């Protein structure tokens, strides 16, 4: 079976290191529990173009180039590759493709058939303009593992079962019958 996996906050921790960087740079005190909406503009209370600028600055740091993996992701993806094909479908911009591929090769080598960058925030790149659910359909992905409710919902409404990785920003949403909330990679493995 083909399985699609989001990268940030599903395979690699992103929000916690980003907030650590943000707190150091801007004298704030945010934690992951403060991020109760997917849009960072709601948490950080700054306009989207400023969020983009700050995230772009984070992209230039060593912290970004060496993000820690989500607990259990390394072992679980190794196990899943025994019986399934895996692809990454990420909203990351194509401009961090090289850094992303390097991190995957360093921490999760030989697991993924391909990596798709939808560039949702930056709007350019090879897969820009294509939605995650469209890539799932085109690539024959049967299950998508993702932390954003909207992506999970879109996939589920377009024929791809979704596993919504539990995060503070997706806890207020109701799931449909093609979606399931999972709290760990151990729970994800039980789905297969």
ABEGO torsion letter per residue (X at the ends): XBBBBBABGAABBAAAAAAAAAAAAAGBABBAAABABABAAAAAGBBAAAAAAAAAAAAABAAAAABBBBBGAAAAAAAAAAABBBBBBBABBAAAAAAAAAAAAAABBGABABBBBAGAAAGBEAABGBBAAAAAAAAGBABBBBABAAAAAAAAAAGBBBBBBBBAAAAABBBBAABBBBABAAAAAAAX
